């Protein structure tokens, strides 16, 4: 069992980026708690990569307490054989004119499960709040499972919320096109997967990005 906590405080007009790539052995239950409180005009950015472990339950949270505070949350989860990746993001809007962006990418293979489970809670006090959530899932075979479970609560009439989710298999036409240009099937598949995860990887520090690409 791996259970730990990370707490971040972002002060007035401060900026914070928290990057994490986790690849734990497949006999591990990975249960994490990560939370940030963001003060006035502060900005909190999270970039997460989750691989390994038999079960992962991880829902990083940003509490936008100050006026005009912001958060960006980007995550990639990979569920392979004997793995259940249950991940997502939580954002609580309290201050005025706060904004949040959530981008979640998941890859499921060998018949296993990737779940996005998120909460966006816009309080009555958070007038002018905005949120955009995007969840994309890539299924590598006919047996794998992807589930999206968003919970959105809006407590005032001035907030703007957008949610988009997509799930699909690797495009056979794209795979055929790349192979017709001389690539082996494995090379073509690698290019497609790298393109799918690139919004997350390009936000990581170089050594983290290299490690995440190598693991995937």
ABEGO torsion letter per residue (X at the ends): XBBBBBBBBBBBGBBBBBBBBBBBBAABBBBBBBBBBBBBGBBBBBBBBBBEEABBBBBBBBBBABBGBBBBBBBBBBBBBGBBBBBEBBBBBABBGBBBBBBBBBBBBGGBBBBBBBBBBBBAABBGBBBBBBBBBBBABAABBBBBBBBBBBABAABBBBBBBBBBBBBAAAAAAAAAAGBBAAAAAAAAAAAAAAAAAAABBAAAAAAAAAAX
